[in-house]
Amino acid sequence: MDKKCPNLYQRARLSTGLTQERAAELLGLSPESLKQYEGGKTVPKDETVAKMVEVYHLPWLALEHAQATDTLGVMPEVTPRPLVMSSVALENRLRELTDRIRSLMRIAEDNRIDEDEQQEFDAIAEKLWDAVGAAYQVIFAAANFDAKKERPEAATSERSGEKVCGIGSTTGCINYSTRSTLHASPNFRREGGASL
């Protein structure tokens, strides 16, 4: 793995200033296991990431891990934003969704989505997906509000601001962004995800 573009587990550890050996000790892992996670050779189990979140005091790691390992495509993409921006975005998404509730109730009344209702339902599902993503933004903005450590950017080197890589995967940098396109449809399929 390119040292200039560490994966999210390495980014998390580096942001705490811990050495790999000390972090492994605190996490109850062998240094080799942590090296495997940080090198992108293996993906840690959720329980291991939960311990990383606790030891590193970095709530954003849980969200990024969930997004990075979401093979079913049911996690919304969330860009960490300041609390005020996240709160305003959530209010706006909820207002948009409120405007669509009557339509959803009309569609759901017969417990099925008819062909002529599908397009409208998809639009409502998009608004639901946007609201879920906005809610996550608020939760993680609030969790990081009083945090002493900032979330280092995926596309920068040691918070220097120097651009060193672009979009990656669980083995490289991860660059999440919100977008106005449909995130989920009734079959929970999104780009890169799997159909249920």
C-alpha positions as CSV (number, residue, x, y, z in Angstrom):
1,M,0.0,0.0,0.0
2,D,1.2,3.5,-0.8
3,K,2.4,5.2,2.4
4,K,0.9,8.5,1.1
5,C,-2.6,7.0,0.9
6,P,-3.3,4.9,4.1
7,N,-6.5,3.0,4.4
8,L,-9.1,4.1,7.0
9,Y,-7.8,1.9,9.8
10,Q,-4.3,3.3,9.4
11,R,-5.7,6.8,9.1
12,A,-7.5,6.4,12.3
13,R,-4.5,5.1,14.2
14,L,-2.2,7.8,12.7
15,S,-4.6,10.5,13.8
16,T,-4.2,9.4,17.4
17,G,-0.4,9.4,17.2
18,L,-0.2,5.8,18.4
19,T,2.5,3.5,17.0
20,Q,1.3,0.3,15.4
21,E,2.8,-1.7,18.3
22,R,1.1,0.4,21.0
23,A,-2.2,0.4,19.2
24,A,-2.1,-3.4,18.8
25,E,-1.4,-3.7,22.5
26,L,-4.3,-1.5,23.4
27,L,-6.6,-3.3,21.0
28,G,-5.6,-6.7,22.2
29,L,-4.3,-7.7,18.7
30,S,-1.0,-8.9,17.5
31,P,1.0,-6.3,15.7
32,E,0.9,-8.5,12.6
33,S,-3.0,-8.5,12.7
34,L,-3.1,-4.7,12.9
35,K,-0.5,-4.5,10.1
36,Q,-2.8,-6.8,7.9
37,Y,-5.8,-4.5,8.5
38,E,-3.8,-1.3,7.9
39,G,-2.2,-2.8,4.8
40,G,-5.6,-3.8,3.3
41,K,-4.8,-7.5,3.3
42,T,-7.7,-8.3,5.6
43,V,-10.7,-6.5,6.8
44,P,-11.3,-6.4,10.6
45,K,-14.5,-7.7,12.1
46,D,-17.1,-5.3,13.3
47,E,-16.1,-6.1,16.9
48,T,-12.5,-5.2,16.3
49,V,-13.5,-1.9,14.7
50,A,-15.8,-1.2,17.7
51,K,-12.7,-1.6,19.9
52,M,-10.7,0.7,17.6
53,V,-13.5,3.3,17.9
54,E,-13.3,3.1,21.7
55,V,-9.5,3.0,21.9
56,Y,-8.9,5.7,19.3
57,H,-11.9,7.9,20.5
58,L,-12.9,8.3,16.8
59,P,-16.7,7.8,16.2
60,W,-16.2,8.5,12.4
61,L,-14.3,5.2,12.1
62,A,-17.5,3.2,12.8
63,L,-19.4,5.0,10.0
64,E,-16.6,4.7,7.4
65,H,-16.1,1.0,8.3
66,A,-19.8,0.4,7.8
67,Q,-19.8,2.2,4.5
68,A,-16.6,0.5,3.3
69,T,-17.8,-3.0,4.1
70,D,-21.4,-2.5,2.9
71,T,-21.6,-5.2,0.2
72,L,-25.4,-5.1,0.1
73,G,-25.6,-1.3,-0.6
74,V,-27.9,-0.5,2.2
75,M,-25.8,2.2,3.9
76,P,-26.2,5.7,2.7
77,E,-23.1,7.6,1.7
78,V,-22.4,10.3,4.3
79,T,-19.8,13.1,4.1
80,P,-18.8,14.3,7.6
81,R,-19.9,17.9,7.9
82,P,-20.0,20.5,10.8
83,L,-23.0,20.2,13.2
84,V,-24.7,23.3,12.0
85,M,-24.5,22.3,8.3
86,S,-25.6,18.8,9.1
87,S,-28.6,20.0,11.2
88,V,-29.8,22.4,8.4
89,A,-29.4,19.6,5.8
90,L,-31.4,17.2,8.0
91,E,-34.2,19.7,8.5
92,N,-34.4,20.3,4.7
93,R,-34.5,16.6,4.0
94,L,-37.2,16.0,6.5
95,R,-39.3,18.9,5.1
96,E,-38.9,17.4,1.6
97,L,-40.0,14.0,3.0
98,T,-42.9,15.4,4.9
99,D,-44.3,16.8,1.6
100,R,-44.3,13.2,0.2
101,I,-45.9,11.3,3.1
102,R,-49.5,11.6,1.8
103,S,-48.4,10.2,-1.6
104,L,-46.6,7.3,0.2
105,M,-49.8,6.5,2.2
106,R,-51.9,6.6,-1.0
107,I,-49.4,4.2,-2.7
108,A,-49.2,1.9,0.4
109,E,-53.0,1.8,0.9
110,D,-53.5,-1.4,-1.1
111,N,-50.2,-2.9,0.2
112,R,-48.5,-3.0,-3.3
113,I,-46.8,-0.7,-5.7
114,D,-48.6,-0.7,-9.0
115,E,-46.7,0.0,-12.3
116,D,-48.1,3.5,-12.5
117,E,-47.0,4.2,-8.9
118,Q,-43.4,2.9,-9.3
119,Q,-41.8,6.2,-10.4
120,E,-43.5,8.1,-7.6
121,F,-42.4,5.5,-5.1
122,D,-38.8,5.6,-6.3
123,A,-38.8,9.4,-5.8
124,I,-40.1,9.0,-2.3
125,A,-37.5,6.3,-1.6
126,E,-34.8,8.7,-2.7
127,K,-36.1,11.3,-0.2
128,L,-36.1,8.6,2.5
129,W,-32.5,7.7,1.7
130,D,-31.5,11.3,1.7
131,A,-33.1,11.8,5.2
132,V,-31.3,8.7,6.6
133,G,-28.0,10.0,5.2
134,A,-28.7,13.5,6.7
135,A,-29.5,11.9,10.1
136,Y,-26.2,10.0,10.1
137,Q,-24.4,13.3,9.3
138,V,-26.0,14.9,12.4
139,I,-25.2,12.0,14.6
140,F,-21.5,11.9,13.6
141,A,-21.1,15.7,13.6
142,A,-22.5,15.7,17.2
143,A,-20.2,12.8,18.2
144,N,-17.2,14.7,16.8
145,F,-18.3,18.2,18.0
146,D,-16.3,18.0,21.3
147,A,-13.7,15.7,20.0
148,K,-10.1,16.8,20.4
149,K,-9.0,15.0,17.3
150,E,-10.2,15.9,13.8
151,R,-11.1,13.4,11.2
152,P,-8.1,13.4,8.8
153,E,-9.1,13.7,5.2
154,A,-8.9,10.6,3.1
155,A,-7.3,12.4,0.2
156,T,-4.6,14.2,2.2
157,S,-1.4,13.2,3.7
158,E,-1.2,13.6,7.5
159,R,-3.7,16.5,7.5
160,S,-1.3,18.5,5.4
161,G,-3.8,19.3,2.8
162,E,-1.6,17.9,0.1
163,K,-3.7,15.9,-2.4
164,V,-2.1,12.5,-2.7
165,C,-4.9,10.1,-3.9
166,G,-8.5,9.9,-5.1
167,I,-11.3,7.6,-4.6
168,G,-10.3,4.2,-3.3
169,S,-11.6,1.1,-1.6
170,T,-11.2,-0.7,1.7
171,T,-7.6,-1.3,0.7
172,G,-6.9,2.4,0.0
173,C,-8.3,5.8,0.7
174,I,-12.1,6.2,0.8
175,N,-13.6,9.4,-0.4
176,Y,-17.4,9.6,0.4
177,S,-19.7,12.2,-1.0
178,T,-23.3,13.0,-0.9
179,R,-25.1,13.2,-4.3
180,S,-28.5,14.0,-5.4
181,T,-29.0,10.8,-7.4
182,L,-31.1,7.9,-6.3
183,H,-29.3,6.0,-3.5
184,A,-31.8,3.2,-3.0
185,S,-34.7,1.6,-4.7
186,P,-37.2,-0.8,-3.4
187,N,-34.9,-3.7,-4.0
188,F,-32.1,-2.0,-2.0
189,R,-29.7,-1.8,-4.9
190,R,-27.1,0.9,-5.4
191,E,-24.0,1.4,-7.4
192,G,-21.5,-1.2,-6.3
193,G,-24.1,-3.0,-4.2
194,A,-25.9,-6.3,-4.6
195,S,-29.6,-6.9,-5.1
196,L,-31.5,-8.6,-2.3
